[in-house]
Amino acid sequence: MFSKSVLRAVDSISLSINEDKPLITAIAGESGSGKTTLGKLILGLTSPTEGEILYKGKIIRDLKGGERREYRQNVQAIFQDPFAVYNPFYKVDHLFDAPIKKYKLSDNKEKSRALIEEAIETVGLRVPETLGRYPHQLSGGQRQRIMVARALMIKPKIIVADEPVSMVDASLRATILEALREMHENYGISIIYITHDLNTAYQIASDITIMYQGKVVEQGDVDKVINHPSHPYTKLLVNCIPKPDPTDKWIETEELQELIKNL
């Protein structure tokens, strides 16, 4: 009645980030490729059945007390659906107040307020139109930018951004991507940018990992991987990128059919 086959959401993946060389790396693939599961593993929200996630040489699931709190502070998340993160009974101020207290970012109200306002303004929001409101009183774009601002305020070492612009309109994508880029450049934050969109990956990342059915099929410099892909699956993804001229195709139909056969 039940299949005994094992579905491996993430299989045989190795990824390392050097604290001394912060970077923006993209994890790209279609829905079901395992990229979000990889993000959850990095965040410690899911435990691997095999292999280990290490932080400063220590297995994250073994971290206790202060070490675990340090990991939580230094590895932050920006999720795809911002509304799912909000408690509808709390004003958005709570999203900022809670980490300030938890991670002891400030020792007085004036400094706390300054930290919050700086973060909000950095992502292009106005403080009077943001604080004091409930989640349902804000647009999806505003809620997502608040999550970016919250991560910025904490000043982590790594941000796992899972499809951070997929639920906002085109006019806001550039604003959010620019905010992420500034966080990287100004504060030395490494960003793991998870996406199905090679366009935004190309805009923001320095290198990219392509995932297919839980495995890494191609990895390297983002310009090289997208402009000169070597794996059939990567070529198919690149072929899905729209071009201004519909007659100008990335791949001819015959070659496309052959690539599909080889997957």
N, C-alpha and C positions, 0 to 999 in steps of 0.2 A: 504493500500500500504506500509506504513512504520510501523515497529514494535514499540510498546510502551514500550518494555522491556528496563531496564536500565542496562548497562554494567558497573560494578564497577571495575575499573582498580586496585584500592587499597581500601581495605575494612577492617575496625576495626583493625588497626595496631597501636601498641604502641612501641616506641623505644626511649630509653634515653641514653645519653652519659654524663658521669661525667668528667668535666674538670680536676679534681684532680686525676682521674684514667684513663689516656688515654689507649685506647685499639684498636685492629684491629678486627673488627667484619665483618663477611661475610653475604651478602644477596644472597641466591642462589635459583635458580628455572629455569624452561625451558623458552623459548621465549614466551612472552605473560602472564607470571605469575604476572607481576606488579612490578618487582624489579626496572626497569629503571624509571618507573613513581614515585616510592617511592624516588629514588635518586633526581629526578627533584623537587619533593615536598620539600625535605630537602634543596636543593639549592635555593629555592624560584623562580624557573623557571616556576612552575605550582602552581596554588592556589587550595587548597582543597575545595570541595563543602560542606564537613562537617568536623568537627574537626579542630584542630589548630596545627601549627608547632611553637614551642616556642624556643626562644634563650634568655638565662639568665632570664627566666620568662616572657618574652615579646613576643607577637605574631609577627612573622616576617613580615607579610604583613602590619602591622601598623608601622613598623620602618621607621623613616624619617631622612634625613640629615646625621649627623655624626654617628648615631646608625646604619643606614642602610649600610653606608660605612664600618663601623667596622665589620658588619656581612659578607659583601662581602669579606672582607680581611681575616676573620677568618674561612670561610667555602669555600674552593676551590674545583675545579673539575678537574678530568682527564677523558676525554671522550673516548669512544670506537674507534671512527674514528678520528685520529689526523688531517688528511688532511682537514676535514670539519671545523676545528677551525681556520685554517690559512687563512689569506688574501693573495692570490697569488701575489698581487702587492707590498707587503712589504717583506723585508728580515726578517729572523727569529729574528734578533736583536730587532725588534719592539715588539715581544712577551715579552721580558724582560724589555725593556725601558718603555713601557706603565704602567705596575704595579708599577715600581719604582717611577714614577712621581705621579701616582694616589694615592698611599698609603704612599708617602713620605718616602721611605725606605732609601734614601741617600740624602745628601746635596751637593755632588760634584761628578764630573765625575770619579775620581780615585776610590772612594768607590763603585760607581755603577758598574764599570768594575770589581772590585774585587768580588762583590756579584755575578755577572753573571758568571764569570769564575769558581768560587767555585762550583756553582750549576751545571754547565755543566760537570765539571770534576767528580763530585760526582756520576753522572749517567753513567760514563764510556765513555764519549765523549771527543774528542780533540777539544779544543777551535778554533785553526786555520781552522779546517775542518768543523766547525759548524757556527760560526758567519760570517756575510757577504754573506750568501747564501739565495737563494729563496727556498720556500717549495718544489718545483718540483725537486730541485737539491739534495734533501735528500731522503734516503730510508724511508719506513714506520716505521721501527724500530728506526731510528734516530729521526723522527718527534715525535714519541711517547715518547722517552726518553727526548726530549726537553720539552714536556708538563709536565713530572715529574719534570724536573729541574726547570721549571717556578714555579710550586707549592712549591717546596722546598725553593726557593729563598724568597717567600713571607712569609714563616714560619706561616702558618695558624694553627688554633686549630684543625680543622677537614678537611680531604680530602675525597671527594666522588669520588671513582675510579670506573667508570662504564666499566666493561669488558676491563681493561687496557692492557691485554696481548692477547686478542683474535685475533688481526690482525697482530701479529708478530710471527716469526718462533720460534721453540722450543729453539734455542740457545740463543735468547734474552729474553725469558720469565724469566729465572732465574735471569738475570741481573736486569730487571725491578722490579721483586718481592723483590729482595735483597735491591734495592734502597728504595722501600716503607718500608721495615722492618727497615732499618737504619734510615729513617725519623722518624719513630715511636719511636725507641729506643733512638736516639740521641737528638731529639728535642721535645719529648713528644706529637707528633701529633697523634690524633685518626684517624683511617682510616676506612671508610665504603667501603668494597670491594664487589662490585656487580659482580656476575658471574654466569654462567651456569655450570662451571667446578668445581666439588667437589675436584678434585686433587689439584688445586692451592689454593682453599679455605682451605683445610686441611694443606697445607704447610705454609700459612701465617697468618691465623686467630686464635684467641683464643676462639671465640665463633661464632655461626652461626645461622641464621634465614632462614628457608626454606619456600618459598612462592609458593602457588598454586592457580591459578585463583583469584589473588588479596588478598588472605588471608594468614596469618601465620598458617602453619600446624604443625611446630615443631621448637623449639628454645632451645638453650643451649650450653654447652661445645662442641666444634667442634669434639673432639675425641669421646665423648660419642654419639653424634648425628650420626656421620658417621659410627662408628664401632658397635653401638647398636641402630639403628633407630627404632622408635616405630610407626610412621605413615606410612600407605601403600605407599603414594607418595614418602616419603623419601627413603623407601626401593627400590622403582623403580629407583630413581635417583642413589642410591648407586650401584644398579645392572648394571648400564650403565658404571661404571668405569672399564676400561680395566684391565685385569689381565695378567701377563706374560704367564701363562699356560691357554690356552683356555678351557681345560677340568675342570679347577678349577673355578666353578661358585659361585657367591655370593648367588644366589637364584635358587633353582630348578625350572624347567619349570612349574610344577603343581602349586607351590606356587606363581610363577609369574603371572600366569593366574588368580588365585584367588585374588591377589592384584589389578589387573586391574579391575576386577568386582566390587571391593569395593570402587573405586574412585568415 
